[in-house]
Amino acid sequence: MSDSTIEPYDQALERFPGEVGGIEHGLAAFNEAFGNLADPRVGERMQALYAESMYFNDTLKTFEQRDDLVNYMEKTGANLDSSTVEIQQILRDGPDVFVRWTMEFQTRAAGRDIHSRSIGMTHLRFNEQGQVVLHQDFWDSGHGLYAHLPVVGFMVRRVHDRL
């Protein structure tokens, strides 16, 4: 993560200590909401999953208000032909929950069919009601998303190949 990402994340860790009582309910809602981002009900699922005031960073965007996040997820879902997120492992440490996942999606961009498969980890904290108050993703969005796009993808793949 860049320095511009680390500072807000550190601040969010202090602002949102999380509650262990909401973890079970929250994890079930998280799995349902992210299981299929292309589902037309993704907005209402995100509305129920996230607290009104929260911290969300998926390496592409950062949000602190639920309505902004819901709008983003609705737009994202509308642009996907299909999407699955499979949870591989869940680790807990007090109020901190770390979810290891595999994401696949299909979409069309610039006249091309795109099929992407990537792996990642999400750090979650929940409030007592099981709503997410902190969501920080750790995944390679360059490889998982941008590498599939024309022009940008060529540059991402070229840099990756040189490393």
N, C-alpha and C positions, 0 to 999 in steps of 0.2 A: 504494500500500500504506500502511496505517496504521503509526504508530510501533511498535505492538505486534507487527506483522508484520516490520518491517525489522530489529529487533534480533535475533530468533532466526535470520533469514536470514543476517545478517552473521556471527553466531556459527557457523552451519553452514558458511559459506564458509571459515572458518578451520579448523574441525574436519575437514572433508572436502575435501582439496586435489584429489582425483581423480587418475586414472592414464590416460594416453593409450592404453596397451596394451589396455584393455578396451572402447574406444569402438565398434569395428566390431560385435563380438558383442553389446554392450549395445544399440546402436541397432536391430539386427534383432529382439532380444527385446522392446524397447520397442514397436516397430511391431506386433508380433504380439499383445502383451498388451493394447494400447489399441485395436487395430483394431476389436474388437467387445466392448464391456464387458458386453453382455447374454449373452455366451457362458457357459454353465454352468461352464466350466473357468477362468473369470477368476481365481478364487482361487489355483489352482495356478500359473497363469502369473505372477501377481504375486509369489507365494512364490519363484519362480525368478528373477524380474527384480530384486527389491530385496534389498540386503544386510540382514543381521539388524539392524544398527544403522545408521541413516540419518536423513536429514531430508527430509520430504515436506510440501509445502504446496500445496493446489490452490485457494486463496483462500477455501475453505469450512472446511477442516479442516487441522490440522497433526499429523503423527505423527513419532515418532523410533524406533519399534519396528516391525519388519516385520509381526509378528502382528496388531497393531492396524490397520495399513494393509490387510492382507489381509481382515480381517473387514469393514472399511468398504467395500472394493471389492466384496466378495461381496454385501453388503446393497444397495449401489448397483446392481449388475448385476441383481439379482433384481427390482428395481423398474422396470427398463427393458423395454419391448417390443422395441425395437431401438436400436442405437447404432453409429455409425461415427466413427472419428477418422482423417482423411486428412492425412498429412504433406505439406506444401506446399514446405518448404524446410528445409535443415539447414545451419547455420553453425557452424564450429569455430574455437576459439581456444585452443590448447594443450589442457588437460584439460576446458575448458568447451565444452559443446555446446548450441546454441540451436535448438530445433525449432519452426518455425511450422506451425500446424495449423488445420484446420477440423473442428469436432465437430458431429454431428447426433444427436439422440436422439428417441425417441418413448416416451411413458409416459402413464399416467392419474393424475390427482390431483384430489381433490374432485369426482369424477364427470365430469371433463372430459378429453378427449384433448389431450395437449400434444405439439407438434412444435417442437423448438428447433434452431436452427442458430447457431453462434457461432464466432468466430475467437480464436486465442490463441497464446501463445508459452510454451515450457517451457525453463527452464535446467536442464541435466542435468550431472552428473558421475558417472563410473563408477569402480569399483575395477578392479584388474588382471584379475579374473575376468569382467568385463563386467556386474557388478551395479550398479544405481543406488545411489549413496550420498547424492546430493543431487538433489532434484526441486522446483523452484519454478515454479509456473504464474503466468502473467500473462494474465488474461482478465477480462472484465466479467461476473462471475457474476450481477450484478443484472439485466442485460439478457438474458444467455444462459439463465438459470434462473428467477429470482424473478419476472421480468416476466410469466411465463406462469401464475402461480398466482393463484387468486381472492383478493381483498382485498389481499394483499401486492402482487400484480402491478398492481392498480389504482394503488396508491400509488407504486410504482416508475415506472410509465409516466407518471403525473402529474408527478412530480419531473423526470423526463427531458424531458418536453414543455416545462416551464417554464425549463429551462436554455438 
